[in-house]
């Protein structure tokens, strides 16, 4: 899939202008590449659009033209739309625990008539039940998490499921994970259930040093290495000891 640089620039310019003109709007809708994407503000839309369509963080190559994809931390569904553009016949399961983001995710799937997309209003971890989920008061916030260090000041109870229960009956081509510090629970579930190999590729945003003492990155990599995965990574240099995001692409040596 090759996107027009001119069209990307046009969308970003349009959103930049609208962001200044319509600051007070509680909900917005922007057309992109034949799709309609609704969000709570042009500010949050622009951040997500740049991450997904300008940086191409979720691009992947699949030999299967109808790949099975799981999106952990789908937010409003920007990556879901990207995956559908990349592979129109893909099958996608998208998880989003935030009640505000899930409402917009549901709207974006419905108004674009996306086929073979299942959305689940749950968090994912290594156990099932209920957990505290931390959100900002602002609906357009992109910081919500099971981890209080990455979420906001509002605490709500959300449903929690195991990802392993969704992948036990088939293999998947891709799992994308961006869950603001909750990646450990997801991966530990896949290790405990011995299902980490059920998926060919993983795209993971790893949240390094959320707490000053939480320096377990080597162990996270080891989980994948011991199961036959290699990886590429991308990050920006931060001051020593600071929190930062690390983007990881895990794949088997035989995959490209």
C-alpha positions in Angstrom: 0.0 0.0 0.0 1.5 3.3 -1.1 -0.1 6.4 0.2 0.2 9.8 -1.5 2.5 12.1 0.4 0.5 15.0 -1.0 -2.7 13.6 0.4 -1.1 13.0 3.8 0.2 16.5 3.8 -3.2 17.9 2.8 -4.9 16.0 5.6 -2.4 17.2 8.2 -2.7 20.8 7.0 -6.5 20.6 7.0 -6.6 19.2 10.6 -4.1 21.8 11.8 -6.4 24.6 10.5 -9.5 23.0 11.9 -7.8 22.5 15.3 -7.5 26.2 15.6 -11.0 27.0 14.3 -13.0 24.4 16.2 -11.3 24.1 19.6 -14.7 23.9 21.4 -16.1 21.0 19.5 -16.8 17.9 21.6 -16.6 15.5 18.6 -15.1 15.8 15.1 -15.1 13.7 11.9 -12.4 13.9 9.3 -12.3 12.2 5.9 -9.1 10.2 5.1 -8.5 8.0 2.0 -12.2 7.4 1.5 -12.9 6.7 5.2 -14.6 8.8 7.8 -12.8 8.9 11.2 -14.5 10.4 14.2 -12.6 11.5 17.3 -13.1 13.7 20.3 -10.8 16.5 19.0 -8.6 17.4 16.1 -5.7 17.4 18.5 -6.0 13.7 19.3 -6.9 12.9 15.7 -3.7 14.5 14.5 -1.5 12.6 16.9 -3.0 9.2 16.0 -3.0 10.0 12.3 0.7 10.9 12.3 1.6 7.8 14.3 -0.3 5.4 12.0 -0.2 6.9 8.5 2.9 9.1 8.5 5.3 7.0 10.6 3.8 3.7 9.3 4.5 2.1 12.7 2.1 -0.7 12.0 3.0 -1.7 8.5 3.7 -5.4 8.1 4.0 -7.9 5.2 1.8 -11.0 5.2 1.9 -13.9 2.8 -1.8 -14.4 3.8 -3.9 -11.9 1.8 -6.7 -12.4 4.4 -4.6 -12.1 7.6 -5.9 -12.6 11.1 -5.0 -9.6 13.2 -5.5 -8.7 16.9 -5.3 -5.0 18.0 -4.6 -4.7 21.7 -5.3 -1.1 22.6 -7.3 -0.1 19.6 -8.3 3.4 20.9 -10.6 5.0 18.4 -9.6 2.5 15.6 -7.1 4.4 13.6 -4.9 1.3 13.2 -7.9 -0.8 12.5 -8.6 1.4 9.4 -4.9 1.2 8.5 -5.0 -2.6 8.6 -8.1 -2.6 6.5 -6.5 -0.4 3.9 -3.4 -2.6 3.9 -5.4 -5.9 3.7 -9.1 -5.2 2.9 -10.1 -8.9 3.5 -8.3 -9.1 6.9 -10.1 -10.4 10.0 -9.5 -8.2 13.0 -10.3 -8.4 16.7 -9.8 -5.1 18.4 -9.7 -4.6 22.2 -10.2 -1.3 23.9 -11.1 -0.9 27.6 -11.6 2.9 27.8 -15.4 3.5 27.6 -14.8 6.8 25.8 -12.4 5.5 23.2 -14.5 2.3 22.7 -17.6 4.4 21.9 -15.6 6.2 19.1 -14.1 2.9 18.0 -17.6 1.4 17.6 -18.7 4.5 15.6 -15.7 4.3 13.3 -16.2 0.6 12.6 -19.9 1.1 12.0 -19.8 4.3 9.8 -17.2 2.8 7.6 -19.1 -0.5 7.3 -15.9 -2.5 8.1 -16.4 -6.2 7.6 -14.9 -9.0 9.7 -14.0 -6.6 12.5 -14.9 -7.6 16.1 -14.6 -5.1 18.8 -14.3 -6.0 22.5 -14.7 -3.5 25.4 -12.1 -5.2 27.7 -8.6 -4.9 28.9 -6.2 -7.8 28.6 -3.9 -9.3 31.2 -2.8 -12.7 32.6 -6.1 -13.2 34.5 -9.8 -12.6 34.1 -12.2 -10.5 36.1 -12.3 -6.8 36.9 -9.4 -4.3 37.4 -9.0 -0.6 38.0 -8.5 1.5 34.9 -7.1 5.0 35.1 -8.2 7.8 32.7 -8.0 11.5 32.3 -11.2 13.5 32.7 -10.8 14.8 29.1 -12.4 12.4 26.6 -9.7 13.1 24.0 -6.9 12.1 26.2 -4.6 9.4 24.8 -3.3 8.4 28.3 -5.4 5.7 29.9 -4.0 2.5 31.4 -4.3 -0.3 33.9 -1.1 1.3 35.3 -1.7 4.4 37.4 1.6 5.8 36.3 0.4 6.0 32.7 -3.2 6.8 33.2 -5.2 9.7 34.5 -6.7 10.7 37.8 -10.1 9.1 37.2 -10.4 5.5 38.3 -13.0 3.1 36.8 -13.5 -0.6 36.9 -13.2 -2.5 33.6 -13.6 -6.0 32.4 -10.3 -8.0 32.0 -9.9 -11.0 29.7 -7.0 -13.2 28.6 -5.8 -12.9 25.0 -5.0 -16.6 25.0 -8.7 -17.4 25.1 -9.1 -15.7 21.7 -6.2 -17.4 19.9 -6.6 -20.9 21.2 -8.4 -22.2 18.1 -6.3 -20.7 15.3 -3.0 -19.1 14.3 -2.8 -15.3 13.8 -0.7 -13.3 11.5 -0.2 -10.2 13.6 -0.8 -9.0 17.2 -0.3 -5.3 17.7 0.1 -4.2 21.4 0.0 -0.6 22.6 -1.5 -0.7 26.1 0.4 1.9 28.1 2.3 -0.5 30.4 -0.1 -3.4 30.3 2.0 -5.4 27.8 3.6 -7.5 30.5 0.2 -9.1 31.5 -0.6 -9.9 27.9 2.8 -11.5 27.1 2.9 -13.4 30.4 -0.5 -14.9 29.6 0.8 -16.0 26.2 3.8 -17.6 27.9 1.8 -19.4 30.6 -0.7 -20.7 28.0 2.2 -21.7 25.6 0.4 -19.7 22.8 3.0 -17.1 22.1 4.0 -19.1 18.9 0.4 -19.0 17.7 1.1 -15.7 16.1 3.7 -15.0 13.4 4.5 -11.3 14.2 4.1 -8.9 17.0 4.2 -5.1 16.9 4.7 -3.9 20.5 5.1 -0.5 22.0 7.1 -1.3 25.2 6.9 1.3 28.0 10.4 1.2 29.6 10.9 2.4 33.1 7.3 3.4 33.9 8.6 3.2 37.5 12.2 4.0 38.2 12.7 0.5 39.5 10.9 -1.3 36.6 13.9 -2.2 34.5 12.8 -5.6 33.1 13.3 -5.0 29.4 15.8 -7.8 29.0 13.4 -10.3 30.5 10.7 -9.1 28.1 13.0 -9.7 25.1 14.0 -13.1 26.5 10.4 -14.3 26.4 10.3 -13.9 22.7 13.9 -15.0 22.0 13.3 -18.3 23.9 10.4 -19.0 21.6 12.2 -18.5 18.3 11.5 -14.8 17.6 14.1 -12.2 16.6 13.3 -8.5 16.6 14.0 -5.0 15.4 13.5 -2.0 17.7 13.1 1.8 17.4 13.4 4.4 20.1 14.7 7.9 20.8 17.5 8.5 23.2 16.3 9.9 26.6 18.1 11.1 29.6 19.6 8.3 31.7 16.9 6.8 34.0 14.0 8.5 32.2 10.8 6.7 31.0 10.6 6.2 27.2 8.7 4.1 24.6 10.5 1.4 22.6 8.8 0.2 19.5 9.4 -3.6 18.8 8.8 -5.8 15.8 9.1 -9.5 16.7 9.1 -12.1 14.0 10.4 -15.5 13.2 13.7 -15.7 11.3 11.9 -17.2 8.3 9.5 -14.2 8.1 10.3 -10.9 6.5 
